[in-house]
């Protein structure tokens, strides 16, 4: 099981615009990497829209938000356009990256789980939040952790 302090496993996945997103290429800025079950379901939509509505706060904290599910690039494109999401969604066909991050299945193993990782600018995992039912709490928790990581000033 991944732990706080571990180096986040590297991966490359396609974004909604077909570009490659490689985790290690993001070093130098914090990342909020959130795994979610499925585009356009009630909890996932609430979570994505909450990240959207607070996206500027994450940018101000020096972080990028990235969503990952097993949905296709086409599904992600429709979801992004429908809800005007300003951050990338990555298509994890087959769940390879989900397995790499040891995201557990939920609801008796029937659904992919909902887990958020806060990764610092050096690539270390600084926080892990796992909750299927508290979708929008992922946003609040990630923002709180990023605020705590800010240098005192």
C-alpha positions as CSV (number, residue, x, y, z in Angstrom):
1,X,0.0,0.0,0.0
2,X,1.3,3.5,-0.9
3,X,2.1,5.6,2.1
4,X,2.5,9.3,2.8
5,X,6.2,10.1,2.1
6,X,6.5,7.6,-0.8
7,X,7.5,8.8,-4.2
8,X,4.5,8.9,-6.4
9,X,4.7,6.2,-9.1
10,X,5.5,7.6,-12.5
11,X,3.1,7.0,-15.5
12,X,2.1,8.4,-18.8
13,X,-1.6,8.6,-19.9
14,X,-3.5,10.5,-22.6
15,X,-5.3,13.7,-21.8
16,X,-8.7,14.8,-23.3
17,X,-6.8,16.5,-26.2
18,X,-4.8,13.4,-27.0
19,X,-1.5,14.7,-25.5
20,X,0.7,12.6,-23.2
21,X,0.6,13.5,-19.5
22,X,3.7,12.1,-17.7
23,X,3.8,12.5,-14.0
24,X,7.5,13.0,-13.7
25,X,7.4,15.9,-16.2
26,X,5.2,17.8,-13.7
27,X,7.9,18.0,-11.0
28,X,8.4,21.5,-9.7
29,X,4.7,22.0,-8.8
30,X,2.3,20.3,-6.6
31,X,-0.4,18.0,-8.0
32,X,-3.8,16.9,-6.8
33,X,-4.3,13.5,-8.5
34,X,-7.8,12.3,-8.0
35,X,-9.1,8.9,-9.1
36,X,-12.8,8.7,-9.6
37,X,-15.2,5.9,-10.7
38,X,-17.0,7.3,-13.8
39,X,-17.8,10.4,-15.9
40,X,-21.2,12.0,-15.5
41,X,-22.4,10.1,-12.4
42,X,-23.8,12.2,-9.6
43,X,-20.9,11.9,-7.1
44,X,-18.2,12.2,-9.8
45,X,-19.9,15.2,-11.3
46,X,-20.2,16.9,-7.9
47,X,-16.5,16.2,-7.3
48,X,-15.3,17.5,-10.7
49,X,-17.5,20.6,-10.4
50,X,-16.2,21.3,-6.9
51,X,-12.6,21.1,-8.2
52,X,-13.7,23.4,-11.1
53,X,-15.3,25.9,-8.8
54,X,-12.2,26.1,-6.6
55,X,-9.6,25.6,-9.4
56,X,-8.2,29.1,-9.1
57,X,-7.6,28.4,-5.4
58,X,-5.5,25.4,-6.3
59,X,-3.6,27.4,-9.0
60,X,-3.0,30.1,-6.4
61,X,-1.5,27.4,-4.1
62,X,0.8,26.4,-6.9
63,X,-1.0,23.1,-7.7
64,X,-2.5,21.5,-10.7
65,X,-5.6,19.3,-10.5
66,X,-5.7,16.1,-12.5
67,X,-8.6,13.6,-12.7
68,X,-8.2,9.9,-13.6
69,X,-10.8,7.3,-14.5
70,X,-11.0,4.3,-16.8
71,X,-13.4,6.2,-19.1
72,X,-12.3,6.8,-22.7
73,X,-10.7,10.0,-24.0
74,X,-14.0,10.6,-25.8
75,X,-16.1,10.3,-22.6
76,X,-13.6,12.6,-20.9
77,X,-13.9,15.2,-23.7
78,X,-17.7,15.2,-23.4
79,X,-17.6,15.4,-19.6
80,X,-15.0,18.2,-19.7
81,X,-17.0,20.2,-22.2
82,X,-20.3,19.7,-20.5
83,X,-19.1,20.9,-17.2
84,X,-16.4,23.4,-18.4
85,X,-13.6,21.6,-16.5
86,X,-10.3,23.6,-16.6
87,X,-8.1,20.8,-15.6
88,X,-7.0,17.6,-17.5
89,X,-8.8,14.3,-17.2
90,X,-6.7,11.2,-18.0
91,X,-8.0,8.0,-19.6
92,X,-6.7,5.0,-17.7
93,X,-8.0,2.2,-19.9
94,X,-7.7,-1.1,-18.2
95,X,-7.0,0.6,-14.8
96,X,-3.2,0.2,-15.0
97,X,-2.4,3.5,-13.2
98,X,-5.2,2.8,-10.7
99,X,-3.5,-0.5,-9.9
100,X,-0.1,1.2,-9.7
101,X,-1.5,3.6,-7.1
102,X,-3.2,0.8,-5.3
103,X,-6.7,2.4,-5.4
104,X,-9.1,-0.1,-3.9
105,X,-12.4,-1.0,-5.4
106,X,-15.5,0.0,-3.5
107,X,-19.1,-1.2,-2.9
108,X,-18.2,-4.9,-2.6
109,X,-15.6,-4.6,-5.3
110,X,-18.1,-3.5,-8.0
111,X,-16.9,0.1,-8.5
112,X,-13.5,1.7,-9.0
113,X,-12.7,3.6,-5.8
114,X,-12.5,7.3,-5.2
115,X,-9.0,8.3,-3.8
116,X,-7.2,11.6,-3.9
117,X,-3.4,12.0,-3.7
118,X,-1.7,15.3,-2.9
119,X,1.8,15.1,-4.4
120,X,4.4,17.8,-3.6
121,X,6.7,19.6,-6.0
122,X,9.4,16.9,-5.4
123,X,7.1,14.1,-6.4
124,X,6.4,12.8,-2.8
125,X,2.9,11.8,-1.7
126,X,1.9,14.2,1.1
127,X,-1.7,13.1,1.6
128,X,-4.1,10.3,0.7
129,X,-7.9,10.6,1.1
130,X,-10.1,7.6,0.4
131,X,-13.9,8.1,0.5
132,X,-16.6,7.0,-2.0
133,X,-19.4,8.9,-0.3
134,X,-17.8,12.2,0.6
135,X,-16.9,13.2,-3.0
136,X,-16.6,16.9,-2.5
137,X,-14.6,16.5,0.7
138,X,-11.8,15.4,-1.5
139,X,-11.6,19.0,-2.7
140,X,-11.7,20.5,0.7
141,X,-9.1,18.1,2.1
142,X,-6.7,18.6,-0.8
143,X,-6.9,22.3,-0.5
144,X,-6.3,22.2,3.3
145,X,-3.2,20.1,2.8
146,X,-1.8,22.4,0.1
147,X,-2.4,25.4,2.4
148,X,-0.5,23.6,5.2
149,X,2.4,22.9,2.8
150,X,2.8,26.6,2.0
151,X,5.9,28.2,3.4
152,X,5.3,30.4,6.4
153,X,5.5,33.9,5.4
